[in-house]
Amino acid sequence: METTTIKVYSTTKNALDDVRQGQETYDKVISRLISQNKKKNLVKELVEAYQSKAKDDIKIAKEWDAVSDVD
C-alpha cells in the first residue's frame, strides 16, 4: 500500500500520542478512531430507527385498541 505524509499540528500529534496503544502506528491509531466513529454513528442511527419504529408501533396499537373496543 502506498504511503503519504500529512501535516498536523503538534497538539494533534500529542492527542494521537495520548490515545496510542503501545507501539501502535499512527496509521493504526487513525484507522481505529475512524472505525470507532463509524460504529458510534451506526449505533446512533440504529437507536433513532428503533425509537421511530416504537412510536409507530404504539400508534398502531392505540388505533387497534380504539377499533377493537366495540361493545
Secondary structure, 3 states (H helix, E strand, C coil): CCCCCCCCCHHHHHHHHHHCCCCCCHHHHHHHHHHHHHHHHHHHHHHHHHHHHHHHHHHHHHHHHHHHCCC
